[in-house]
Amino acid sequence: MAEPIVWTPVRDWPHKELLYETCDEGRIAKITINRPERMNASDPGMGVRFSDAWTRFADDDNQWVAIVTGAGDRAFSAGQDLKIRAELEMEGGDAPYRNRGRTFDLRWGLNCWKPTIAAINGFAIAGGFGTAMNCTFRIADQHAELNVAEARWNQGTGPAATLPKFILMGHALEVSMLADRRVSAQRAYEMGFVNKVVPKGKCVEEAVDWARSICHMAPRAIRNIHETLYRTVGMSIQESASFGAYLSMNLRGMEDSLEGPKAFAEKRAPNFKNR
């Protein structure tokens, strides 16, 4: 029987529109976009909130995996709140959006290679699609629908700019240019964008199951693999091998590097501590 999931809000977290909780003695973090009345669309302050969340996750050595999801069962995130955007432009400019801060990628923005999981519980549109894309893994409820909607409203390229690094070019063009259509969770799985499709309401539970599996692994080795796979895209075989070997040097002298072989020899599960 699976261990029950008990979420605990982190102390002193200031944002109501982006919730931050942990489970499993703090090993797993859950970041929830909390604007369900607006389909979890991003208002001008969401970039700063995500920046705070990712910085907190990156800086906490006890947290090994993060899950990102949306409040309710209708939307993961519908992207930018275009209603607010239109109101701001009517008032004389969209500076609050242009200066709102980036919902930057944890990997490149903070050089943090802890794995993240998008639990896609509904619509993942435009910037919401991009948030899911910036996660390591994507697990979707079967009713979820996804697309890059920027062309429909004459906005920027959005997630389309880097989407071909994740799926085939033809699929990237389909998702981005047929902006008045949405692809189902199953279709996104067939494209290779979504890792797994689960029954409605089960994506967070499945994400926790994946996170717990990751937490049984050696965290430094997991982060090395994560970084190596991303950074070596486009490198030659020789360059990729050299980079992987160079990065693996950070495992030397670690307690975990002794614990792994010792646990194998003693036929028990290893107790990794990231030391």
BAFI-3210 file (N, C-alpha, C; in Angstrom, 3 decimals, decimal comma, padded with zeros to 6 digits):
// residues 275
n [1|2|3|4|5|6|7|8|9|10|11|12|13|14|15|16|17|18|19|20|21|22|23|24|25|26|27|28|29|30|31|32|33|34|35|36|37|38|39|40|41|42|43|44|45|46|47|48|49|50|51|52|53|54|55|56|57|58|59|60|61|62|63|64|65|66|67|68|69|70|71|72|73|74|75|76|77|78|79|80|81|82|83|84|85|86|87|88|89|90|91|92|93|94|95|96|97|98|99|100|101|102|103|104|105|106|107|108|109|110|111|112|113|114|115|116|117|118|119|120|121|122|123|124|125|126|127|128|129|130|131|132|133|134|135|136|137|138|139|140|141|142|143|144|145|146|147|148|149|150|151|152|153|154|155|156|157|158|159|160|161|162|163|164|165|166|167|168|169|170|171|172|173|174|175|176|177|178|179|180|181|182|183|184|185|186|187|188|189|190|191|192|193|194|195|196|197|198|199|200|201|202|203|204|205|206|207|208|209|210|211|212|213|214|215|216|217|218|219|220|221|222|223|224|225|226|227|228|229|230|231|232|233|234|235|236|237|238|239|240|241|242|243|244|245|246|247|248|249|250|251|252|253|254|255|256|257|258|259|260|261|262|263|264|265|266|267|268|269|270|271|272|273|274|275]
n.u [000,843|000,555|002,416|000,735|000,037|000,955|000,674|002,548|002,383|004,995|006,894|006,471|005,898|005,059|003,146|-000,110|-001,129|000,529|001,184|003,183|004,314|005,384|006,227|006,918|008,983|009,972|011,402|010,139|008,816|005,901|004,561|001,997|000,008|-002,212|-004,730|-007,461|-009,929|-009,304|-008,422|-005,924|-004,202|-001,427|-000,869|000,526|002,337|003,192|005,595|007,581|006,800|007,236|009,975|010,789|009,912|011,438|013,999|013,920|013,534|015,888|017,813|017,383|018,750|017,530|015,387|014,627|013,180|010,779|007,312|005,093|001,932|-001,565|-004,224|-007,385|-009,349|-009,521|-007,537|-004,058|-002,364|-003,439|-001,717|-000,600|-002,565|-004,716|-006,822|-006,209|-003,907|-004,984|-006,491|-004,468|-003,086|-005,056|-005,065|-002,757|-000,339|001,736|003,649|003,729|003,542|005,669|007,795|007,605|009,242|010,882|009,433|011,581|013,583|014,461|016,793|018,584|018,335|019,110|021,110|020,535|020,048|018,186|015,559|012,313|008,731|005,975|002,660|000,076|-002,967|-005,112|-006,015|-003,119|-001,782|-000,129|001,886|001,486|001,885|004,570|005,616|005,180|006,843|009,319|009,800|011,294|009,967|006,707|003,495|000,232|-003,235|-005,922|-007,856|-006,641|-005,626|-003,506|-001,596|000,292|-000,556|000,064|000,109|-002,532|-003,379|-001,691|000,769|004,126|006,687|006,808|006,700|007,269|009,754|011,758|010,679|011,230|013,432|012,420|010,385|009,577|010,108|007,876|005,741|006,100|005,535|002,865|001,637|002,157|001,428|-001,163|-002,963|-005,533|-006,427|-006,329|-004,206|-004,825|-004,153|-003,338|-002,515|-000,390|001,260|001,826|003,313|005,586|005,908|004,542|005,128|003,575|000,159|-002,621|-005,580|-008,250|-007,600|-005,500|-002,902|-001,141|-000,793|000,460|002,747|003,976|004,592|006,528|008,392|009,105|010,411|012,626|013,784|014,865|017,134|020,641|021,208|023,172|024,185|021,832|021,408|023,707|023,263|020,948|021,885|023,917|022,513|020,958|022,877|024,515|023,105|023,259|026,009|028,940|029,520|031,964|032,425|030,227|030,691|033,064|032,240|030,387|032,107|033,796|031,997|031,232|033,310|032,718|031,668|033,601|035,041|032,729|030,470|028,203|029,141|030,557|028,594|026,790|028,042|028,539|025,974|024,977|026,650|025,878|023,325|021,054|018,862|020,282|021,239|021,139|022,584|023,332|025,940]
n.v [-001,193|002,198|004,846|007,326|010,684|013,604|016,944|019,778|023,170|025,491|027,436|030,946|031,599|033,940|034,210|034,028|033,423|031,607|028,668|026,911|023,896|020,977|017,450|014,148|014,404|016,808|016,309|016,361|018,940|020,909|023,062|025,201|026,747|029,207|030,452|029,737|030,794|032,261|030,449|029,704|031,485|033,699|036,584|039,984|039,685|037,052|036,095|036,999|035,616|032,947|033,073|033,463|031,003|029,069|029,834|029,342|026,550|025,731|026,522|025,030|022,366|020,087|019,556|017,639|017,056|018,721|019,378|020,773|022,236|023,030|024,826|023,312|021,466|022,190|023,629|023,610|025,794|028,669|030,335|033,685|036,199|037,498|039,241|041,025|042,021|043,351|045,343|046,798|047,806|049,429|051,352|052,624|051,274|048,289|047,907|046,764|044,044|043,642|044,119|042,252|040,266|037,150|033,905|032,084|029,387|026,864|025,390|026,762|029,361|029,361|027,553|025,061|021,693|020,000|017,635|018,255|018,026|018,356|018,349|018,009|019,153|019,946|022,432|023,450|026,035|028,219|030,291|028,585|026,114|026,496|026,589|023,939|022,719|023,556|021,931|018,851|016,396|015,455|014,828|014,024|014,553|012,717|014,316|016,651|019,404|020,836|023,538|025,922|029,084|031,599|032,701|033,016|035,268|037,242|037,457|036,988|034,577|032,758|029,560|028,228|028,818|027,184|024,695|022,679|021,372|019,512|018,006|016,540|018,518|018,783|018,223|020,281|022,499|021,971|022,161|024,812|026,494|025,842|027,349|027,706|025,290|022,556|020,068|016,797|015,184|012,581|012,755|014,531|012,889|010,951|012,508|012,741|014,681|014,653|012,555|010,619|009,599|009,848|008,807|011,225|013,613|012,285|013,076|014,486|012,655|010,589|011,963|012,340|009,698|009,213|011,107|010,090|007,760|008,902|010,102|007,937|007,479|008,326|011,631|013,446|012,090|011,881|014,600|015,125|013,479|014,684|017,300|016,652|015,416|017,534|019,553|018,392|018,095|018,333|018,221|016,433|012,840|012,331|014,759|014,794|012,527|013,297|015,542|014,346|012,643|014,508|015,952|013,947|013,734|015,088|013,302|012,016|011,043|011,390|010,527|009,205|007,897|005,821|004,585|003,534|001,202|-000,279|-000,772|-002,325|-004,594|-005,505|-006,206|-004,481|-001,592|001,490|004,270|007,292|010,535|012,807|013,592]
n.w [000,000|-000,867|000,617|002,507|001,349|002,817|002,900|003,851|004,525|003,806|006,119|006,630|003,976|001,568|-000,497|-001,770|-004,225|-005,327|-004,115|-001,684|-000,624|001,268|001,404|002,779|004,801|003,947|001,640|-000,842|-002,746|-003,393|-005,713|-006,275|-008,629|-007,914|-008,878|-009,512|-010,304|-012,506|-014,328|-013,490|-014,690|-015,347|-013,505|-013,355|-011,203|-011,066|-012,116|-010,348|-008,068|-008,857|-009,210|-006,559|-005,531|-006,960|-006,212|-003,480|-003,475|-004,797|-002,955|-000,666|000,804|001,701|000,106|-002,654|-004,965|-007,004|-007,511|-009,829|-010,146|-010,830|-009,151|-008,418|-010,903|-013,517|-014,878|-015,470|-016,134|-017,824|-019,051|-019,750|-018,192|-020,171|-019,977|-017,892|-019,067|-021,327|-020,034|-018,778|-021,011|-022,095|-020,201|-020,695|-021,116|-020,998|-019,098|-016,425|-017,059|-018,809|-017,139|-015,179|-014,250|-014,858|-015,240|-014,714|-016,008|-013,844|-014,203|-016,033|-015,115|-012,407|-012,351|-011,280|-010,874|-009,817|-010,113|-011,581|-011,710|-013,764|-012,942|-014,756|-014,618|-016,150|-018,551|-020,269|-021,463|-023,749|-021,881|-019,741|-020,920|-021,452|-018,829|-018,032|-019,910|-019,039|-016,912|-015,705|-016,068|-017,323|-016,328|-017,088|-016,448|-017,920|-019,106|-019,733|-021,832|-024,306|-025,732|-027,735|-027,661|-028,606|-031,259|-031,846|-030,565|-031,333|-029,929|-028,533|-029,570|-027,521|-025,874|-028,226|-029,256|-028,176|-028,308|-030,357|-029,294|-027,674|-028,875|-032,104|-035,089|-036,831|-035,107|-033,264|-034,863|-035,411|-032,844|-032,251|-034,440|-035,211|-033,561|-032,686|-031,991|-029,683|-028,289|-027,126|-023,947|-024,449|-027,122|-026,797|-025,351|-027,297|-028,990|-027,537|-025,666|-023,217|-020,428|-019,163|-019,077|-016,971|-015,080|-014,567|-012,074|-010,876|-011,362|-009,621|-007,540|-008,978|-009,743|-007,261|-006,699|-008,675|-007,806|-005,310|-006,101|-007,368|-005,150|-003,881|-005,216|-005,743|-005,012|-006,056|-008,264|-009,774|-010,394|-011,849|-014,121|-015,110|-015,752|-017,588|-019,740|-020,699|-021,300|-023,214|-025,535|-028,962|-028,962|-030,114|-030,052|-028,797|-027,454|-025,733|-024,134|-022,893|-021,435|-019,663|-018,224|-017,050|-015,393|-013,648|-011,908|-009,626|-007,870|-006,517|-003,459|-001,988|000,682|-000,156|-002,411|-001,359|000,078|-001,826|-003,267|-000,937|000,115|-001,963|-001,772|000,716|000,261|000,578|000,694|-000,326|001,765|000,998|001,443|000,213|000,662]
ca.u [000,000|001,369|002,457|-000,155|000,673|000,554|001,356|002,735|002,797|006,278|006,766|006,810|005,714|004,207|002,293|-001,361|-001,416|001,442|001,348|004,412|004,153|006,320|005,844|008,014|010,030|010,509|012,161|009,382|008,103|004,807|004,305|000,665|-000,484|-003,473|-005,700|-008,404|-011,014|-008,780|-007,791|-004,517|-003,418|-000,438|-001,015|001,860|003,251|003,480|007,003|008,332|006,456|007,960|011,384|010,948|009,739|012,577|015,168|013,770|013,774|017,304|018,666|017,086|019,431|016,673|014,388|015,304|012,317|009,636|006,150|004,356|000,584|-002,507|-005,333|-008,605|-009,204|-009,788|-006,372|-002,683|-002,250|-003,842|-000,724|-000,744|-003,943|-004,866|-007,791|-005,438|-003,014|-005,768|-006,836|-003,262|-002,796|-006,062|-004,701|-001,582|000,899|001,799|004,906|003,710|003,809|007,016|008,767|007,093|010,198|010,676|009,221|012,733|013,876|015,295|018,089|019,470|018,279|019,811|022,070|020,119|019,636|017,232|014,462|010,985|007,666|004,734|001,439|-000,795|-004,303|-006,112|-005,456|-001,755|-001,841|000,815|002,865|001,290|002,589|005,987|005,954|005,289|008,009|010,521|009,993|012,026|008,979|005,334|002,456|-001,013|-004,551|-006,387|-008,713|-005,837|-005,431|-002,315|-001,119|000,991|-001,646|000,499|-000,243|-003,964|-003,619|-000,603|001,780|005,454|006,832|006,544|007,397|007,617|011,159|012,613|009,917|011,859|014,413|011,694|009,612|009,928|009,758|006,514|004,837|006,244|004,789|001,439|001,195|002,349|000,808|-002,613|-003,148|-006,937|-006,712|-005,560|-003,941|-005,205|-003,044|-002,871|-001,769|000,878|002,076|002,288|004,343|006,770|005,995|004,069|005,728|002,564|-001,225|-003,282|-006,988|-008,505|-007,390|-004,434|-001,561|-000,271|-000,474|001,466|003,980|004,600|005,157|007,779|009,323|009,616|011,405|013,832|014,393|015,608|018,383|021,677|020,841|024,220|024,217|020,633|021,617|024,716|022,613|020,044|022,672|024,631|021,597|020,568|023,989|025,206|022,292|023,966|027,437|029,348|029,616|033,191|032,233|029,261|031,363|034,045|031,518|029,860|033,208|034,259|031,028|031,185|034,404|032,217|031,238|034,768|035,173|031,451|029,982|027,245|029,865|030,916|027,355|026,178|028,617|028,394|024,597|024,862|027,317|025,121|021,989|020,072|018,660|021,230|020,738|021,901|022,437|023,907|027,191]
ca.v [000,000|003,398|005,731|008,478|011,958|014,672|018,176|020,770|024,487|025,958|028,600|032,293|031,756|035,133|034,325|033,271|033,035|030,515|027,970|026,133|022,880|019,852|016,180|013,187|015,053|017,944|015,910|016,695|020,214|021,089|024,464|025,197|028,016|029,280|031,441|028,883|031,591|032,778|029,310|029,715|032,347|034,509|038,032|040,583|039,311|035,619|035,845|037,199|034,516|031,753|033,302|033,182|029,566|028,318|030,155|028,614|025,137|025,541|026,782|024,104|021,095|018,970|019,339|016,964|017,041|019,641|019,147|022,000|021,938|024,132|024,607|022,860|020,398|022,704|024,181|023,706|027,246|029,155|031,290|035,073|036,664|038,512|040,251|042,049|042,630|044,305|046,474|047,604|048,515|050,475|052,410|053,349|050,512|046,960|047,832|045,776|042,711|043,581|044,189|041,418|039,235|035,930|032,620|031,499|027,968|026,548|024,859|027,773|030,592|029,211|026,462|024,041|020,538|019,127|017,324|018,824|017,280|019,082|017,555|018,815|018,784|020,571|023,208|023,991|026,855|029,338|030,288|027,374|025,086|026,743|026,172|022,479|022,374|023,828|020,870|017,673|015,409|015,954|013,815|014,730|013,944|012,359|015,355|017,849|019,832|021,668|024,142|027,208|029,897|032,977|033,190|033,318|036,601|038,108|037,614|036,547|033,164|031,951|028,272|027,689|029,083|026,064|023,440|021,608|020,636|018,525|017,132|016,688|019,805|018,759|018,315|021,631|023,388|021,685|022,693|026,260|027,245|025,606|027,894|027,650|023,907|022,046|018,638|016,060|014,625|011,383|013,196|015,085|011,720|010,367|013,405|012,650|015,826|014,174|011,265|009,636|010,062|009,137|009,202|012,570|013,804|011,425|013,482|014,821|011,383|009,905|012,751|012,019|008,357|009,393|011,857|009,172|006,902|009,713|010,335|006,733|007,486|009,223|012,941|014,076|011,382|012,300|015,953|015,013|012,947|015,742|018,349|016,115|015,192|018,825|020,338|017,739|018,102|019,034|017,901|015,173|011,746|012,518|015,897|014,395|011,613|014,070|016,369|013,466|012,175|015,654|016,273|012,850|013,864|015,634|012,195|011,484|011,399|011,533|009,416|008,452|007,046|004,631|003,952|002,788|-000,155|-000,985|-001,255|-003,415|-005,769|-005,974|-006,540|-003,614|-000,322|002,500|005,433|008,413|011,763|013,911|014,027]
ca.w [000,000|-000,991|001,779|002,294|001,071|003,731|002,501|004,917|003,994|004,342|006,984|006,150|002,535|001,522|-001,681|-001,799|-005,611|-005,658|-002,846|-001,547|000,413|001,171|002,024|002,955|005,594|003,204|000,449|-002,048|-002,693|-004,354|-006,019|-006,881|-009,162|-007,180|-009,379|-010,252|-010,884|-013,768|-014,998|-013,062|-015,574|-014,649|-013,415|-013,443|-010,127|-011,014|-012,392|-009,106|-007,164|-009,299|-008,909|-005,128|-005,302|-007,475|-005,391|-002,217|-003,759|-005,119|-001,789|000,426|000,549|002,096|-000,937|-003,757|-006,156|-006,922|-008,371|-010,148|-010,601|-010,726|-008,234|-009,073|-011,891|-014,860|-015,574|-014,953|-016,285|-019,145|-019,532|-019,328|-018,030|-021,221|-019,548|-017,188|-020,063|-022,116|-019,172|-018,596|-022,246|-022,222|-019,258|-021,167|-021,280|-020,385|-018,347|-015,334|-017,593|-019,381|-016,058|-014,101|-013,861|-015,638|-014,589|-015,381|-015,916|-012,687|-014,625|-016,589|-014,333|-011,135|-012,499|-010,316|-011,674|-009,120|-011,037|-011,349|-012,386|-013,998|-012,809|-015,611|-014,164|-017,008|-019,655|-020,204|-022,665|-023,881|-020,806|-018,951|-021,675|-021,233|-017,465|-018,061|-020,716|-018,259|-015,917|-016,184|-016,496|-017,437|-016,127|-017,384|-016,333|-019,263|-019,680|-019,990|-023,211|-024,352|-026,979|-027,683|-028,218|-028,854|-032,595|-031,883|-029,998|-031,796|-028,885|-028,963|-029,933|-026,338|-025,778|-029,540|-029,569|-027,768|-028,356|-031,150|-028,511|-026,891|-029,748|-033,509|-035,670|-037,342|-033,969|-032,709|-035,751|-035,210|-031,555|-032,192|-035,524|-035,170|-032,216|-032,285|-031,632|-028,552|-028,379|-025,924|-023,181|-025,141|-028,302|-026,304|-025,009|-028,556|-029,523|-026,695|-024,759|-021,923|-020,079|-018,788|-018,939|-015,873|-014,939|-014,049|-010,649|-010,370|-011,817|-008,493|-006,885|-009,806|-009,664|-005,978|-006,846|-009,412|-006,955|-004,297|-006,757|-007,558|-003,842|-003,504|-005,966|-005,227|-005,556|-006,877|-009,539|-010,508|-010,919|-012,901|-015,318|-015,579|-016,389|-018,745|-020,860|-021,264|-021,836|-024,320|-026,752|-030,027|-028,937|-030,719|-029,087|-028,021|-026,552|-024,708|-023,216|-022,118|-020,468|-018,632|-017,385|-016,263|-014,354|-012,680|-010,948|-008,357|-007,016|-005,812|-002,050|-001,312|001,489|-000,971|-003,353|-000,598|000,522|-002,908|-003,368|000,339|000,185|-002,935|-001,228|001,881|-000,245|001,205|000,010|000,132|002,508|000,483|002,222|-000,572|001,281]
c.u [000,873|001,297|001,566|000,636|000,110|001,364|001,392|003,153|004,128|006,052|007,138|006,698|004,700|003,134|001,055|-001,681|-000,473|001,789|002,613|004,259|005,214|005,692|007,082|009,226|010,727|011,261|011,476|008,644|006,972|004,509|002,999|000,282|-001,929|-004,324|-006,781|-009,539|-010,621|-008,016|-006,288|-003,610|-002,516|-000,799|000,388|002,842|003,699|004,949|007,858|008,055|007,201|009,452|011,670|010,869|010,956|013,834|015,116|014,065|015,254|018,185|018,472|017,681|018,557|015,644|015,068|014,507|011,182|008,565|005,453|002,980|-000,281|-003,615|-006,581|-008,332|-009,457|-008,519|-005,094|-002,311|-002,619|-002,881|-000,951|-002,225|-004,167|-005,915|-007,094|-004,521|-003,765|-006,129|-005,643|-002,945|-003,805|-005,738|-003,409|-000,291|000,878|003,080|004,849|003,933|005,235|008,075|008,427|008,110|009,885|010,304|010,348|012,889|014,836|016,696|019,024|019,472|019,091|020,899|021,820|019,521|018,836|016,060|013,133|009,966|006,448|003,570|000,336|-002,244|-005,427|-005,424|-004,032|-001,543|-000,772|001,863|002,711|001,955|004,093|006,441|006,104|006,544|009,302|010,766|010,711|011,081|007,599|004,366|001,112|-002,239|-005,117|-007,277|-007,931|-005,732|-004,320|-002,170|-000,353|000,086|-001,224|000,060|-001,712|-004,249|-002,505|000,380|003,124|005,501|006,577|007,318|007,848|009,105|012,069|011,924|010,567|012,984|013,755|010,918|010,022|009,408|008,316|005,486|004,906|005,474|003,288|000,913|001,210|001,559|-000,696|-003,114|-004,596|-007,370|-005,860|-005,349|-004,317|-003,952|-002,472|-002,049|-000,416|001,824|002,655|003,377|005,646|006,920|005,599|004,653|004,702|001,205|-001,910|-004,748|-007,129|-008,325|-006,237|-003,026|-000,629|000,152|000,602|002,800|004,716|005,248|006,489|008,817|009,922|010,638|012,722|014,556|015,120|016,958|019,408|021,475|021,906|024,300|023,011|020,859|022,693|024,098|021,717|020,816|023,365|023,710|021,165|021,731|024,639|024,347|023,007|025,461|027,706|029,404|030,839|033,037|031,284|029,919|032,346|033,356|030,992|030,943|033,715|033,303|031,009|032,321|033,907|031,672|032,380|034,792|033,862|031,142|029,029|027,938|030,400|029,672|026,727|026,722|028,461|026,986|024,373|025,458|026,532|023,675|020,880|019,916|019,664|020,524|021,572|021,568|022,925|025,134|028,339]
c.v [001,235|004,236|006,945|009,760|013,011|015,920|019,160|022,097|024,912|027,222|029,880|032,452|032,875|035,148|033,436|032,763|031,953|029,824|027,112|025,195|021,794|018,598|015,308|013,834|016,165|017,592|016,366|018,005|020,213|022,576|024,516|026,601|028,157|030,474|030,684|029,651|032,211|031,691|029,243|030,478|033,250|035,982|038,647|040,164|037,867|035,307|035,975|036,057|033,237|031,889|033,000|031,674|028,782|028,597|029,400|027,131|024,868|025,639|025,790|022,732|019,893|018,626|018,815|016,970|018,035|019,241|020,486|021,601|023,176|023,799|024,193|021,752|020,863|023,099|024,000|025,181|027,619|030,203|032,683|035,452|037,825|039,558|041,379|042,771|043,681|045,527|047,390|048,414|049,643|051,663|053,116|052,577|049,202|046,788|046,855|044,354|042,611|043,557|043,247|040,404|037,942|034,765|031,712|030,016|027,744|026,143|025,966|029,049|030,516|028,145|025,387|022,882|019,531|018,851|017,925|018,059|018,180|018,103|018,345|018,370|019,401|021,330|023,681|024,741|027,941|029,283|029,105|026,178|025,232|026,336|024,659|022,046|022,573|022,809|019,676|016,636|016,058|014,777|014,524|013,900|013,742|013,422|016,621|018,127|020,877|022,332|025,419|028,201|031,292|033,521|033,595|034,750|037,582|038,469|037,078|035,067|032,241|030,644|027,720|027,815|027,911|024,710|022,352|020,866|019,507|017,538|017,387|018,012|019,838|018,882|019,705|022,644|023,204|022,340|024,219|027,035|027,001|026,052|027,915|026,222|023,518|020,547|017,987|015,583|013,404|011,749|013,775|013,969|011,082|011,213|013,311|013,807|015,424|012,793|010,196|010,313|009,198|009,550|010,592|012,610|013,025|011,939|013,835|013,559|010,619|010,637|012,481|010,636|008,421|010,087|010,956|008,207|007,650|009,917|009,109|006,654|008,420|010,609|013,589|013,404|011,758|013,667|015,971|014,524|014,002|016,807|017,852|015,961|016,504|019,536|019,705|017,604|018,938|018,789|016,618|014,098|011,931|013,655|015,533|013,497|012,355|014,914|015,511|012,993|013,298|015,940|015,198|012,904|014,417|014,550|011,650|011,970|011,559|010,306|008,545|007,526|005,788|003,841|003,092|001,374|-000,971|-001,568|-002,420|-004,701|-006,371|-006,321|-005,792|-002,339|000,712|003,648|006,650|009,694|013,006|014,496|013,158]
c.w [000,000|000,276|001,532|002,091|002,011|003,394|003,664|004,300|004,609|005,158|006,240|004,629|002,302|000,442|-001,591|-003,203|-006,110|-004,350|-002,859|-000,359|000,227|001,777|002,150|003,622|004,816|001,950|-000,843|-001,832|-003,718|-004,482|-006,811|-007,335|-008,687|-007,613|-010,163|-010,901|-012,218|-014,518|-014,701|-014,031|-014,740|-014,683|-013,408|-012,349|-010,135|-011,275|-011,143|-008,129|-007,547|-009,031|-007,441|-004,858|-005,760|-006,662|-004,078|-002,419|-004,008|-003,883|-000,650|000,116|000,880|001,030|-002,196|-005,052|-005,942|-007,930|-008,585|-010,666|-010,480|-009,757|-009,013|-010,079|-013,321|-015,597|-014,776|-014,962|-017,703|-019,680|-018,976|-019,224|-019,002|-020,873|-018,820|-018,162|-020,884|-021,297|-018,964|-019,845|-022,485|-021,316|-019,641|-021,233|-020,548|-019,575|-017,183|-015,807|-018,111|-018,289|-014,910|-013,596|-014,582|-014,740|-015,097|-015,100|-014,751|-013,106|-015,071|-015,756|-013,057|-011,182|-011,450|-011,089|-010,882|-010,062|-010,595|-012,189|-012,539|-013,887|-013,499|-015,391|-014,991|-018,131|-019,339|-021,511|-022,609|-022,770|-019,879|-019,598|-021,428|-019,843|-017,389|-018,813|-019,926|-017,159|-016,554|-016,770|-016,538|-017,332|-016,246|-017,053|-017,739|-019,905|-020,037|-021,492|-023,234|-025,719|-026,689|-028,409|-028,667|-030,207|-032,691|-031,440|-030,350|-030,684|-029,404|-029,286|-028,752|-026,332|-027,122|-029,837|-029,233|-027,868|-029,212|-030,434|-027,711|-027,750|-031,195|-034,080|-036,168|-036,232|-033,336|-033,545|-035,563|-033,935|-031,542|-033,239|-035,646|-033,801|-031,764|-031,951|-030,438|-028,741|-027,055|-025,188|-023,883|-026,370|-027,893|-025,877|-026,272|-029,202|-028,732|-025,737|-023,348|-021,663|-019,755|-018,674|-017,891|-015,792|-014,305|-012,528|-010,056|-010,669|-010,660|-007,750|-007,660|-009,752|-008,355|-006,039|-007,598|-008,527|-005,881|-004,882|-006,939|-006,230|-003,305|-004,216|-005,294|-005,827|-006,423|-008,242|-010,397|-011,141|-011,998|-014,208|-015,946|-016,361|-017,647|-019,947|-021,506|-021,946|-023,055|-025,578|-027,825|-030,037|-029,718|-029,632|-028,195|-027,015|-025,411|-023,664|-022,322|-021,056|-019,325|-017,674|-016,488|-015,106|-013,267|-011,665|-009,613|-007,421|-006,153|-004,364|-001,316|-000,448|000,676|-001,961|-002,686|-000,213|-000,571|-003,046|-002,080|000,467|-000,781|-002,365|-000,061|001,540|000,492|000,394|000,541|000,859|002,090|001,259|001,473|000,112|000,750]
res [m|a|e|p|i|v|w|t|p|v|r|d|w|p|h|k|e|l|l|y|e|t|c|d|e|g|r|i|a|k|i|t|i|n|r|p|e|r|m|n|a|s|d|p|g|m|g|v|r|f|s|d|a|w|t|r|f|a|d|d|d|n|q|w|v|a|i|v|t|g|a|g|d|r|a|f|s|a|g|q|d|l|k|i|r|a|e|l|e|m|e|g|g|d|a|p|y|r|n|r|g|r|t|f|d|l|r|w|g|l|n|c|w|k|p|t|i|a|a|i|n|g|f|a|i|a|g|g|f|g|t|a|m|n|c|t|f|r|i|a|d|q|h|a|e|l|n|v|a|e|a|r|w|n|q|g|t|g|p|a|a|t|l|p|k|f|i|l|m|g|h|a|l|e|v|s|m|l|a|d|r|r|v|s|a|q|r|a|y|e|m|g|f|v|n|k|v|v|p|k|g|k|c|v|e|e|a|v|d|w|a|r|s|i|c|h|m|a|p|r|a|i|r|n|i|h|e|t|l|y|r|t|v|g|m|s|i|q|e|s|a|s|f|g|a|y|l|s|m|n|l|r|g|m|e|d|s|l|e|g|p|k|a|f|a|e|k|r|a|p|n|f|k|n|r]
***
